[in-house]
Amino acid sequence: MESNDYFEKVMQDYNQNRNGRSLRKYCKDQSDFDVFTGSEEELEDCGGAYYVYTAVIPQKDKAGNTYTLADGIALPEIEVLVGDSNAEIMTLSNEDVLDVSTLEAKSITFGAGYSDYIVIDENNVDDFKGKTLTGTTTNGIYISNGVTVDLTIEDLNITKSEDISSCISVGYDATLNLTVKGDNTLKATGWGGAGIEVMGQTKATLRITSASTGTLNAVGGYGSKKFGSYGGAGIGGMARITSDIRKIYVGDIIIEGGTINAVGGYQAAGIGGTIGESGANITITGGTVNATGGSYGAGIGGGFNGNVDSITISGGTVTANAGEKAAAIGVGRDQSIHQYAVLPYNTIRITGGDVTANGNIGYGNVYLAVPDKPGTIEISENVALNLNGEITLGSGDNTSSGKYTLNFTIYDGVLTKDTTAKITYGDDNKVITESTKVSISHYGKAEGSVSFITRSSFAGDQTFVFTIDGKEYKETVKINNSSSKINIEVGTPLYPVTLEFYGAAISEDRGISSIIVKQGDKDLSANNGEFYAPSAIRYNRYGYGTMLCYLPKNSDGTEISVTAAGLNDGNAMTMSRQTVSADGDNVITMLTTTDTLLAVTAEVYGDSAIIHAETNKKGNSLCCHYAPSDKPITDREQFRKIDASIRKIEDISNGSVDITIDNLGENTSYEYYFIVGNYGLSSSSTPSNIVHLTLKYQYQHIHRFH
């Protein structure tokens, strides 16, 4: 057949029947992977000619699935030369790669002197469409106003040292669809310049396409006090010489793929604006994006005293690093120097992706009050968000996501040891945490704190449920977005109450068989956590024990009844009309005695003994009398008859006294007797029991009661 007829047959059969098989098979009866070599036999079959074939994808595969071409992907044109020379499939020619170091540049200005740019305008745009730019230069690239161009950069390095000049500038109403391959650096080193400037009075558009597989490092220029200290963004705004900061607008920035590292200059964002209301719309749908703000600039958002119109993140891996006192995502540092009110953060939507914000979302440092309704912050449930900061909201913002710190205190007498809590909120029981630490500050009082992020409106009444050891505690509070801290108390506060017990039977801990607490006409239940009481009277010293309980506050209406074996002949010890105050100074004496009881212990070290004496009676007039005696001393009168040179007297302070006895003879035993009374052991006071100790020169502890 004729050559033209043959290739028409090839294309028809390829498109309709072959479902994407190789064109080459039709030049010879070969397999799909055989190569069309252009041999004489094949040429004789195919004829000599030049053909252009536009590829198509099959409609369906063998399983019946429909093929769909991804956004931004175009099928190639295949050029085939068949003739006397070898046939070849045409590939990218050298004309499709442009070395920027060889391209013509023009001197243009953006307001602060002239700088050299490779200009792409309506007259030469067709020469650049679809081309790849590579190489190293100090010339910028300027996409003229209203021009749309598709470019690829691959191993492109531009350093722009002039002030107010950027490595790439996308002019008003212009569009740059940029595909990033290889390793590229766009660095502005003069003041105010951007890595890539996206102009915005009539919005320019920068789209970094999903076909991007390389890395772009975009660095904004530094600031200078000479021109208001404004640096340039990594991607977005270039500082301008203007008296009205509201006129420094930025266009639309769309990032779909590639690895994009953007660093802002002084007072500029990594991606976004410089100073003032930039008007930028920033959209990130894919790729890996690392954006770092310069001092006072947001990672993604506004520069110093600056904001953007919208920030939308729906995919990709995004890390935003806040500049000093700025937000990670949102508004730059706001001192309100050039404006009468704090700027709004407008719209921030994070609906997908893996996002890390090293700093706040919304606002960084703010010197004036945040607007009542500064905008909307939306963070979807499916976002993997790592927030090392806060979500700052206006008090009237009832629609935004937020980050809060929940401090909680739960009063329940059954809570006696550290544990964990599950916390939920809302009608649908959204989980804040499955397990957070709960600490017991005292019996019956549990405390904890947890930070969490809400992904929808949180203002107004919210019900929190705390589940601790299987028991639920519920509380409803009103949330005001002007504060990120929520403080909740659940249950009735419990306050410490010390119950005192005196008696000779208290020489060790004493278990109790029951404790009953009434306040008014209500019996309180320890099992239900309405109060806490220990299970025993704790031994403090001879003749004295205590119970530390925790009870609700009450005035003159508390009745307590305690029963313990061996005390009060086994009968209940009851005190009525008691007050429990909130100041914590609550002491109730449940059992008293008329006896003055004495306990004495001794530690013997070589030829010295240290005696510790305790009594259940306190007072400045009490003294401890002691003396050695070979004969037993059994009553007060015998003590009084001992010569004053032998009987010693020590004052007792706060119920105890320490006595040192020296010069004990080696391997010699000494019998000592002790009694507590007034100074003269007169009959006007009741003396204590008498305690007998044997002291001997050796390292031992002797403890006896009589």
C-alpha positions as CSV (number, residue, x, y, z in Angstrom):
1,M,0.0,0.0,0.0
2,E,1.0,3.6,-0.4
3,S,2.8,5.3,2.6
4,N,0.1,7.8,3.4
5,D,-2.5,5.0,3.3
6,Y,-0.3,2.9,5.5
7,F,0.0,5.5,8.3
8,E,-3.6,6.4,8.2
9,K,-4.3,2.7,8.8
10,V,-1.8,2.7,11.6
11,M,-3.4,5.6,13.4
12,Q,-6.9,4.3,12.9
13,D,-6.0,0.9,14.2
14,Y,-3.9,2.3,17.0
15,N,-6.7,4.6,18.3
16,Q,-9.6,2.3,17.9
17,N,-8.3,-1.3,18.3
18,R,-4.8,-1.6,19.7
19,N,-5.4,0.1,23.1
20,G,-2.1,1.9,23.3
21,R,0.3,-0.6,21.6
22,S,3.5,0.6,20.0
23,L,3.3,2.3,16.6
24,R,6.5,0.5,15.6
25,K,4.8,-2.9,15.2
26,Y,3.1,-1.9,12.0
27,C,6.4,-1.3,10.2
28,K,7.3,-5.0,10.4
29,D,5.7,-8.1,11.9
30,Q,7.5,-7.8,15.2
31,S,6.7,-7.8,18.9
32,D,5.7,-4.6,20.7
33,F,9.2,-4.2,22.0
34,D,11.0,-4.6,18.7
35,V,12.5,-1.5,17.3
36,F,11.8,0.2,14.0
37,T,15.3,0.4,12.6
38,G,14.7,2.0,9.2
39,S,16.1,-1.0,7.3
40,E,15.7,-1.1,3.5
41,E,13.1,-3.8,3.9
42,E,11.1,-1.7,6.3
43,L,11.5,1.4,4.2
44,E,10.3,-0.5,1.2
45,D,7.2,-1.5,3.2
46,C,6.5,1.9,4.8
47,G,7.8,4.3,2.1
48,G,9.8,7.4,2.8
49,A,8.0,10.3,4.5
50,Y,7.8,12.5,7.6
51,Y,4.8,12.0,9.9
52,V,3.6,13.7,13.1
53,Y,1.5,11.5,15.3
54,T,-0.4,13.0,18.3
55,A,-0.7,10.2,20.9
56,V,-4.0,9.3,22.6
57,I,-4.7,7.1,25.6
58,P,-6.9,4.1,25.3
59,Q,-10.5,4.5,26.5
60,K,-10.5,1.5,28.8
61,D,-8.1,-1.3,30.0
62,K,-8.8,-5.0,29.7
63,A,-10.7,-4.9,33.1
64,G,-13.0,-2.2,31.8
65,N,-11.5,0.6,33.9
66,T,-11.5,4.0,32.2
67,Y,-8.2,5.8,31.8
68,T,-8.1,9.5,32.9
69,L,-5.3,11.9,32.1
70,A,-4.0,13.8,35.2
71,D,-4.5,17.6,35.5
72,G,-1.6,19.5,33.9
73,I,-0.3,16.5,31.9
74,A,-0.3,16.7,28.1
75,L,0.3,13.8,25.7
76,P,3.3,14.2,23.4
77,E,3.5,14.6,19.7
78,I,5.7,11.9,18.1
79,E,7.6,12.9,15.1
80,V,8.7,10.1,12.7
81,L,11.1,10.5,9.8
82,V,11.0,7.6,7.3
83,G,13.4,7.9,4.4
84,D,16.9,7.2,3.2
85,S,18.4,7.8,6.6
86,N,17.6,5.9,9.8
87,A,14.2,6.6,11.2
88,E,14.1,8.1,14.6
89,I,11.6,9.3,17.1
90,M,12.2,13.0,17.7
91,T,13.1,14.0,21.2
92,L,13.6,17.3,23.0
93,S,16.0,19.4,20.9
94,N,18.6,21.9,22.2
95,E,16.2,24.6,21.2
96,D,13.8,23.7,24.0
97,V,16.5,24.4,26.6
98,L,17.5,28.0,27.1
99,D,20.7,28.9,29.0
100,V,19.9,32.1,30.8
101,S,23.5,33.3,30.7
102,T,23.2,33.6,26.9
103,L,19.8,35.4,26.8
104,E,19.4,39.1,26.1
105,A,18.6,41.3,29.1
106,K,17.1,44.8,29.4
107,S,17.6,47.4,32.0
108,I,14.3,48.2,33.8
109,T,13.2,49.7,37.1
110,F,10.6,48.9,39.8
111,G,11.1,52.2,41.7
112,A,14.7,52.2,43.1
113,G,17.2,52.3,40.3
114,Y,17.6,50.1,37.2
115,S,18.4,46.4,37.0
116,D,18.8,43.9,34.2
117,Y,16.0,41.5,33.4
118,I,15.3,38.9,30.8
119,V,11.9,40.2,29.7
120,I,9.2,37.9,28.4
121,D,6.4,40.1,26.8
122,E,3.7,39.8,24.2
123,N,6.3,40.1,21.4
124,N,8.5,37.2,22.4
125,V,6.4,35.0,24.7
126,D,6.0,32.3,22.0
127,D,9.8,31.9,22.1
128,F,9.6,30.9,25.7
129,K,6.4,28.9,26.0
130,G,7.2,25.3,27.1
131,K,10.9,26.0,27.3
132,T,13.3,25.0,30.0
133,L,15.5,27.6,31.6
134,T,18.8,26.6,33.1
135,G,22.2,28.0,34.0
136,T,23.5,30.8,36.2
137,T,22.9,34.5,35.9
138,T,22.6,37.8,37.8
139,N,19.8,38.9,35.5
140,G,16.3,38.7,36.7
141,I,13.4,37.3,34.7
142,Y,10.3,39.5,34.2
143,I,7.0,38.2,33.0
144,S,5.4,41.4,31.6
145,N,1.9,42.6,32.5
146,G,-0.9,40.5,31.1
147,V,1.4,37.7,29.7
148,T,0.8,34.0,30.3
149,V,3.7,31.6,29.9
150,D,4.5,28.0,30.8
151,L,8.2,27.5,31.9
152,T,10.3,24.8,33.4
153,I,13.4,25.6,35.4
154,E,16.0,23.0,35.9
155,D,19.3,23.7,37.7
156,L,18.6,27.4,37.5
157,N,20.6,29.8,39.7
158,I,19.8,33.5,39.9
159,T,21.4,35.9,42.4
160,K,19.9,39.4,42.3
161,S,22.0,41.9,44.2
162,E,20.3,45.3,43.3
163,D,17.8,46.9,45.6
164,I,14.1,46.5,44.8
165,S,14.7,43.8,42.3
166,S,13.7,40.2,42.3
167,C,15.0,37.0,40.7
168,I,11.7,36.4,39.0
169,S,8.9,39.0,38.8
170,V,5.4,38.1,37.6
171,G,3.8,41.3,36.4
172,Y,0.3,42.6,36.9
173,D,-2.4,40.3,35.5
174,A,0.4,38.0,34.3
175,T,0.4,34.2,34.8
176,L,3.5,32.0,35.3
177,N,2.9,28.2,35.2
178,L,6.2,27.0,36.6
179,T,7.5,23.4,36.6
180,V,10.4,22.8,38.9
181,K,13.0,20.2,38.0
182,G,16.5,19.6,39.3
183,D,18.0,21.9,42.0
184,N,17.2,25.6,41.7
185,T,18.1,28.7,43.8
186,L,16.6,32.1,43.4
187,K,18.3,34.5,45.9
188,A,17.7,38.2,46.3
189,T,20.5,39.8,48.1
190,G,19.6,43.5,47.8
191,W,17.0,45.1,50.1
192,G,13.4,44.5,49.4
193,G,13.8,41.9,46.6
194,A,11.9,38.7,46.5
195,G,13.0,35.3,45.3
196,I,9.8,35.3,43.1
197,E,7.7,38.4,43.1
198,V,4.0,38.0,42.4
199,M,2.5,41.4,41.8
200,G,-1.0,42.1,42.9
201,Q,-2.6,45.5,42.3
202,T,-4.2,43.7,39.4
203,K,-3.4,40.2,40.5
204,A,-0.6,38.1,39.0
205,T,-0.7,34.4,39.3
206,L,2.2,32.0,40.1
207,R,1.4,28.3,39.8
208,I,4.1,25.8,40.6
209,T,2.7,22.8,38.8
210,S,2.1,19.3,40.0
211,A,4.6,18.1,37.4
212,S,7.3,19.6,39.5
213,T,9.8,17.0,40.8
214,G,12.8,19.2,41.7
215,T,13.7,21.6,44.5
216,L,13.3,25.4,44.5
217,N,15.1,27.5,47.1
218,A,13.6,31.1,47.1
219,V,15.2,33.7,49.4
220,G,14.0,37.2,49.9
221,G,16.3,40.2,50.3
222,Y,17.2,41.9,53.5
223,G,15.7,45.1,54.9
224,S,17.3,48.6,55.3
225,K,16.3,51.4,57.7
226,K,17.0,53.8,54.8
227,F,13.9,52.5,53.1
228,G,11.8,51.6,56.0
229,S,13.5,48.3,56.9
230,Y,11.4,46.2,54.5
231,G,12.8,43.0,53.2
232,G,11.3,40.8,50.4
233,A,9.4,37.6,50.6
234,G,10.9,34.3,49.5
235,I,7.8,33.9,47.3
236,G,5.3,36.8,47.1
237,G,5.8,40.4,47.9
238,M,8.7,42.7,47.0
239,A,9.1,45.8,49.1
240,R,8.3,49.0,47.3
241,I,9.1,52.7,48.0
242,T,5.6,54.0,48.9
243,S,4.1,56.1,51.6
244,D,1.0,53.9,51.7
245,I,1.7,50.4,53.0
246,R,-1.8,49.3,51.9
247,K,-0.6,49.5,48.3
248,I,1.9,46.7,48.6
249,Y,-0.3,44.1,47.1
250,V,0.6,40.5,46.3
251,G,-1.2,38.2,43.7
252,D,-2.2,34.6,43.8
253,I,0.3,31.9,44.7
254,I,-0.5,28.3,44.0
255,I,1.8,25.4,44.9
256,E,0.9,21.9,43.6
257,G,4.2,20.0,43.7
258,G,7.9,20.0,44.1
259,T,10.1,20.8,47.1
260,I,9.7,24.5,47.8
261,N,11.9,26.1,50.4
262,A,11.0,29.8,50.9
263,V,12.8,32.2,53.3
264,G,11.6,35.7,53.9
265,G,13.9,38.7,54.4
266,Y,13.7,41.1,57.3
267,Q,10.0,41.9,58.1
268,A,8.8,39.7,55.2
269,A,7.0,36.3,55.0
270,G,8.5,33.1,53.7
271,I,5.5,32.8,51.4
272,G,3.2,35.9,51.2
273,G,3.6,39.6,51.9
274,T,5.9,42.2,53.1
275,I,4.6,45.0,55.3
276,G,0.9,45.9,55.2
277,E,-2.2,44.4,53.7
278,S,-0.8,42.4,50.8
279,G,-4.1,41.0,49.5
280,A,-2.4,37.7,48.6
281,N,-4.3,34.4,48.1
282,I,-2.0,31.5,48.9
283,T,-3.1,27.9,48.0
284,I,-1.0,24.8,48.6
285,T,-2.4,21.5,47.3
286,G,0.7,19.3,47.1
287,G,4.5,19.0,47.3
288,T,6.8,19.6,50.2
289,V,6.7,23.2,51.3
290,N,9.0,24.7,54.0
291,A,8.3,28.4,54.6
292,T,10.3,30.5,57.1
293,G,9.5,34.1,57.9
294,G,12.1,36.7,58.4
295,S,12.1,38.7,61.7
296,Y,8.5,39.8,62.3
297,G,7.3,38.0,59.2
298,A,4.9,35.0,59.1
299,G,6.1,31.7,57.7
300,I,3.1,31.7,55.4
301,G,1.1,35.0,55.4
302,G,1.9,38.6,56.2
303,G,5.0,40.5,56.9
304,F,5.5,43.1,59.6
305,N,2.1,44.7,60.3
306,G,0.9,42.7,57.4
307,N,-1.6,40.0,56.4
308,V,-3.0,38.2,53.3
309,D,-6.6,37.7,52.0
310,S,-6.6,33.9,52.3
311,I,-4.4,30.9,53.0
312,T,-5.7,27.5,51.9
313,I,-3.8,24.2,52.5
314,S,-5.4,21.1,51.1
315,G,-2.5,18.7,50.6
316,G,1.2,18.2,50.7
317,T,3.7,18.3,53.5
318,V,3.9,21.8,54.8
319,T,6.1,23.3,57.5
320,A,5.6,27.0,58.5
321,N,8.2,28.6,60.8
322,A,7.2,31.9,62.4
323,G,9.6,34.8,62.3
324,E,10.1,36.7,65.6
325,K,6.8,37.6,67.2
326,A,4.9,36.7,64.1
327,A,2.5,33.8,63.4
328,A,3.6,30.7,61.7
329,I,0.5,30.8,59.5
330,G,-1.4,34.2,59.4
331,V,-0.4,37.7,60.4
332,G,3.1,39.1,60.9
333,R,4.1,40.9,64.1
334,D,1.5,43.6,64.7
335,Q,2.5,46.7,66.5
336,S,-0.2,48.8,64.9
337,I,2.4,51.5,64.2
338,H,1.0,52.2,60.7
339,Q,-2.7,51.5,61.4
340,Y,-5.4,52.2,64.0
341,A,-6.4,48.7,64.5
342,V,-5.0,45.2,64.3
343,L,-5.4,43.6,60.9
344,P,-7.7,40.6,60.5
345,Y,-6.3,37.2,59.6
346,N,-9.2,36.9,57.1
347,T,-9.5,33.3,55.9
348,I,-7.2,30.4,56.9
349,R,-8.4,27.0,55.7
350,I,-6.4,23.8,56.4
351,T,-8.4,20.9,55.0
352,G,-5.7,18.3,54.1
353,G,-2.1,17.4,54.2
354,D,0.5,17.0,56.8
355,V,1.0,20.5,58.4
356,T,3.5,21.6,61.0
357,A,3.2,25.1,62.4
358,N,6.2,26.2,64.5
359,G,4.4,29.2,66.0
360,N,0.8,30.4,66.2
361,I,-1.9,30.1,63.6
362,G,-3.8,33.4,63.2
363,Y,-1.7,36.0,65.2
364,G,1.7,36.2,66.7
365,N,2.4,39.0,69.1
366,V,-0.4,41.7,69.1
367,Y,-0.1,45.0,70.9
368,L,-3.7,46.2,70.6
369,A,-6.9,44.2,71.1
370,V,-7.6,41.5,68.5
371,P,-10.6,42.4,66.3
372,D,-13.8,40.9,67.6
373,K,-14.3,39.1,64.2
374,P,-10.9,38.9,62.6
375,G,-11.8,36.2,60.1
376,T,-12.2,32.4,60.0
377,I,-9.8,29.6,60.8
378,E,-10.8,26.2,59.6
379,I,-8.9,23.0,60.4
380,S,-10.5,19.8,59.1
381,E,-10.5,16.6,61.1
382,N,-8.4,14.7,58.5
383,V,-5.4,17.1,58.8
384,A,-2.3,15.8,60.4
385,L,-1.5,19.0,62.4
386,N,1.5,19.5,64.6
387,L,1.0,22.8,66.2
388,N,3.8,24.2,68.3
389,G,1.9,27.4,69.4
390,E,-1.6,28.6,69.7
391,I,-4.6,29.3,67.5
392,T,-5.5,32.9,68.3
393,L,-9.1,33.9,67.8
394,G,-11.2,37.0,68.2
395,S,-13.8,37.0,71.0
396,G,-16.6,37.2,68.5
397,D,-15.3,34.4,66.2
398,N,-17.8,31.7,66.6
399,T,-16.9,29.7,63.5
400,S,-13.2,29.0,63.7
401,S,-11.0,26.2,64.9
402,G,-8.9,26.9,68.0
403,K,-6.3,25.5,70.3
404,Y,-7.1,25.5,74.0
405,T,-5.5,24.5,77.3
406,L,-8.0,22.7,79.6
407,N,-7.2,22.8,83.3
408,F,-9.5,20.7,85.4
409,T,-10.0,19.9,89.1
410,I,-12.3,17.1,90.2
411,Y,-13.4,16.6,93.8
412,D,-14.4,13.1,94.8
413,G,-13.4,11.4,98.0
414,V,-12.7,8.1,96.2
415,L,-9.8,9.7,94.3
416,T,-6.8,8.8,96.4
417,K,-3.9,8.0,93.9
418,D,-2.6,9.3,90.6
419,T,-4.4,7.9,87.6
420,T,-5.5,8.9,84.0
421,A,-8.6,10.4,82.4
422,K,-10.4,10.2,79.1
423,I,-11.9,13.5,78.1
424,T,-14.6,14.2,75.6
425,Y,-16.8,17.2,74.7
426,G,-19.9,18.1,72.8
427,D,-23.1,16.3,71.9
428,D,-21.2,13.9,69.7
429,N,-18.5,13.2,72.4
430,K,-15.5,14.4,70.4
431,V,-12.4,12.9,72.0
432,I,-9.9,15.4,73.3
433,T,-7.6,12.7,74.7
434,E,-7.9,8.9,75.4
435,S,-5.6,9.2,78.4
436,T,-4.1,12.1,80.2
437,K,-2.3,12.2,83.5
438,V,-4.4,13.0,86.6
439,S,-2.5,13.9,89.8
440,I,-3.9,13.8,93.3
441,S,-3.0,17.0,95.2
442,H,-4.7,15.7,98.3
443,Y,-7.1,12.9,99.0
444,G,-10.4,13.7,97.1
445,K,-8.9,16.3,94.8
446,A,-7.7,15.4,91.3
447,E,-6.0,17.8,88.9
448,G,-4.8,17.7,85.4
449,S,-4.2,19.8,82.2
450,V,-4.3,19.0,78.5
451,S,-4.0,21.1,75.3
452,F,-6.2,20.3,72.3
453,I,-7.2,21.6,68.9
454,T,-10.8,22.0,67.9
455,R,-11.6,21.5,64.2
456,S,-14.9,23.5,64.2
457,S,-16.8,26.2,66.1
458,F,-16.2,25.9,69.8
459,A,-17.7,29.1,71.3
460,G,-20.7,29.0,73.6
461,D,-21.8,26.3,76.0
462,Q,-19.7,23.1,75.9
463,T,-20.2,20.0,78.0
464,F,-17.0,18.1,79.0
465,V,-17.0,14.5,80.3
466,F,-14.1,13.2,82.3
467,T,-13.9,9.4,82.7
468,I,-11.6,8.3,85.6
469,D,-11.3,4.7,86.7
470,G,-14.7,4.0,85.0
471,K,-16.6,6.8,86.7
472,E,-17.9,9.8,84.6
473,Y,-17.7,13.4,85.8
474,K,-19.6,16.0,83.6
475,E,-19.6,19.8,83.6
476,T,-20.9,22.4,81.2
477,V,-19.1,25.7,80.8
478,K,-19.3,28.7,78.5
479,I,-16.4,29.2,76.1
480,N,-15.2,32.6,75.1
481,N,-12.7,32.7,72.3
482,S,-10.9,35.7,73.7
483,S,-9.1,33.3,76.0
484,S,-7.4,30.0,75.1
485,K,-7.5,28.7,78.7
486,I,-10.5,26.8,80.0
487,N,-10.7,26.1,83.8
488,I,-13.2,23.6,85.0
489,E,-14.1,22.4,88.5
490,V,-16.3,19.3,88.9
491,G,-17.9,18.3,92.2
492,T,-18.0,19.9,95.7
493,P,-14.6,21.2,97.0
494,L,-13.3,19.2,100.0
495,Y,-11.2,20.8,102.7
496,P,-8.8,19.2,105.3
497,V,-10.2,18.4,108.7
498,T,-7.9,16.9,111.5
499,L,-9.6,14.7,114.1
500,E,-7.6,14.4,117.3
501,F,-7.7,11.5,119.8
502,Y,-6.0,11.3,123.2
503,G,-5.7,8.3,125.4
504,A,-3.3,5.7,126.9
505,A,-4.5,3.1,124.4
506,I,-3.0,5.0,121.6
507,S,0.4,3.5,121.4
508,E,0.1,2.4,117.7
509,D,-2.2,2.9,114.7
510,R,-5.8,2.1,115.6
511,G,-8.3,0.9,112.9
512,I,-11.8,2.4,112.9
513,S,-14.9,0.3,112.5
514,S,-17.0,3.3,111.2
515,I,-17.2,7.0,110.6
516,I,-20.4,8.9,110.0
517,V,-20.5,12.5,108.7
518,K,-23.7,14.6,108.6
519,Q,-24.1,18.1,107.4
520,G,-27.5,19.6,108.1
521,D,-30.0,16.8,107.6
522,K,-27.9,15.0,105.0
523,D,-25.8,11.9,105.6
524,L,-22.6,12.2,103.5
525,S,-21.4,9.1,101.7
526,A,-17.7,8.2,101.5
527,N,-18.4,5.5,98.9
528,N,-20.0,8.1,96.7
529,G,-17.1,10.5,97.2
530,E,-18.9,13.1,99.2
531,F,-16.1,13.1,101.8
532,Y,-12.8,11.2,102.4
533,A,-11.7,9.5,105.6
534,P,-8.8,7.1,106.3
535,S,-9.4,3.6,107.7
536,A,-7.4,4.1,110.8
537,I,-6.3,6.6,113.5
538,R,-2.6,7.3,112.9
539,Y,-0.3,7.1,115.8
540,N,1.6,10.4,116.3
541,R,3.1,9.9,119.7
542,Y,2.3,8.1,122.9
543,G,-1.2,8.9,123.9
544,Y,-2.0,11.0,120.8
545,G,-3.4,10.0,117.3
546,T,-5.0,11.8,114.4
547,M,-7.2,11.2,111.3
548,L,-6.9,13.6,108.3
549,C,-10.2,13.8,106.6
550,Y,-11.5,15.9,103.7
551,L,-15.0,17.4,104.1
552,P,-17.2,19.9,102.3
553,K,-17.3,23.5,103.7
554,N,-20.0,23.9,106.3
555,S,-20.8,26.4,109.1
556,D,-21.8,25.0,112.5
557,G,-23.7,22.2,111.0
558,T,-21.3,19.3,110.8
559,E,-21.6,16.2,113.0
560,I,-18.8,13.5,113.0
561,S,-19.0,10.2,114.8
562,V,-16.1,7.7,114.9
563,T,-16.0,4.2,116.4
564,A,-12.7,2.4,117.1
565,A,-12.0,-0.7,119.1
566,G,-10.1,0.0,122.4
567,L,-11.1,3.7,122.5
568,N,-13.9,5.1,124.6
569,D,-14.8,1.6,125.7
570,G,-15.8,0.8,122.1
571,N,-18.5,3.4,122.0
572,A,-18.8,6.0,119.2
573,M,-16.9,9.3,119.7
574,T,-19.2,12.1,118.4
575,M,-18.8,15.8,118.0
576,S,-21.7,18.0,116.8
577,R,-22.2,21.6,115.6
578,Q,-18.7,21.7,114.0
579,T,-17.5,24.2,111.4
580,V,-15.5,23.2,108.3
581,S,-13.9,26.3,106.8
582,A,-12.2,26.8,103.4
583,D,-9.0,28.2,105.0
584,G,-7.9,24.6,105.9
585,D,-7.4,25.3,109.6
586,N,-10.0,22.8,110.9
587,V,-9.1,20.7,114.0
588,I,-11.7,18.8,116.0
589,T,-10.9,16.9,119.2
590,M,-12.8,13.7,119.2
591,L,-11.4,12.1,122.5
592,T,-9.7,13.6,125.5
593,T,-8.3,12.3,128.8
594,T,-7.7,13.8,132.2
595,D,-4.4,11.9,132.5
596,T,-1.0,13.5,131.8
597,L,0.7,10.7,129.8
598,L,4.4,10.4,129.2
599,A,6.4,8.4,126.6
600,V,10.2,8.3,126.8
601,T,12.8,6.9,124.4
602,A,16.5,6.8,124.7
603,E,19.5,6.5,122.3
604,V,22.8,5.5,124.0
605,Y,26.1,6.4,122.2
606,G,29.1,5.3,124.2
607,D,29.1,7.2,127.5
608,S,26.2,9.5,126.5
609,A,22.4,9.0,126.2
610,I,19.9,11.2,124.4
611,I,16.5,11.0,126.0
612,H,13.3,12.1,124.1
613,A,10.2,12.7,126.2
614,E,6.7,13.4,124.9
615,T,3.5,14.2,126.7
616,N,-0.1,14.6,125.6
617,K,-0.3,17.8,127.6
618,K,1.1,21.0,126.3
619,G,1.9,24.2,128.1
620,N,4.8,26.4,129.3
621,S,4.3,25.4,132.9
622,L,5.0,21.7,132.3
623,C,8.4,20.2,133.2
624,C,10.0,16.8,132.9
625,H,11.6,15.7,136.2
626,Y,14.2,12.8,136.0
627,A,16.7,11.2,138.4
628,P,18.8,8.0,138.8
629,S,17.7,5.6,141.6
630,D,18.7,2.1,142.7
631,K,15.3,1.8,144.3
632,P,12.0,1.9,142.3
633,I,10.2,5.3,142.3
634,T,6.5,4.7,142.1
635,D,4.8,8.0,143.0
636,R,5.1,11.8,142.9
637,E,6.0,12.1,146.6
638,Q,9.1,9.8,146.2
639,F,10.2,12.1,143.4
640,R,9.8,15.2,145.5
641,K,12.0,13.7,148.3
642,I,15.0,13.1,146.0
643,D,17.8,15.6,146.7
644,A,17.8,18.6,144.3
645,S,21.4,17.9,143.4
646,I,20.3,14.5,141.9
647,R,16.8,15.3,140.5
648,K,17.0,17.3,137.3
649,I,14.2,19.4,135.7
650,E,13.8,20.3,132.0
651,D,11.0,22.6,130.6
652,I,8.6,21.0,128.1
653,S,7.8,23.0,124.9
654,N,5.0,21.9,122.5
655,G,4.6,18.6,124.2
656,S,8.2,17.3,124.1
657,V,11.8,17.8,125.4
658,D,15.2,16.3,124.6
659,I,17.5,15.5,127.5
660,T,21.2,14.5,127.4
661,I,22.8,12.4,130.1
662,D,26.6,12.2,130.0
663,N,29.5,10.3,131.7
664,L,28.0,6.8,131.7
665,G,30.5,4.3,133.0
666,E,31.5,1.5,130.7
667,N,29.6,-1.8,131.2
668,T,27.6,-0.1,134.0
669,S,23.8,0.0,134.1
670,Y,21.9,3.1,135.3
671,E,18.2,3.1,136.4
672,Y,16.5,6.4,135.5
673,Y,13.0,7.6,136.3
674,F,10.9,10.3,134.5
675,I,7.7,12.2,135.4
676,V,5.9,15.2,134.0
677,G,4.2,17.8,136.2
678,N,4.5,21.4,137.3
679,Y,7.8,22.8,138.5
680,G,7.4,21.7,142.1
681,L,5.4,18.6,141.4
682,S,2.8,20.2,143.7
683,S,-0.6,18.7,144.3
684,S,-2.2,21.6,142.3
685,S,-1.6,19.7,139.1
686,T,-2.0,16.0,138.1
687,P,1.4,14.5,137.4
688,S,1.9,12.0,134.6
689,N,2.7,8.4,134.8
690,I,6.3,7.5,135.7
691,V,8.6,6.0,133.1
692,H,11.5,3.8,134.0
693,L,14.6,3.4,131.7
694,T,17.7,1.3,132.1
695,L,20.8,3.0,130.5
696,K,24.0,1.1,129.7
697,Y,27.2,2.1,128.1
698,Q,26.8,0.4,124.7
699,Y,25.4,1.3,121.2
700,Q,21.8,0.3,121.6
701,H,18.3,1.7,121.6
702,I,16.3,1.2,124.8
703,H,12.6,2.0,124.8
704,R,10.5,1.2,127.9
705,F,7.2,2.3,129.4
706,H,6.0,2.1,133.0
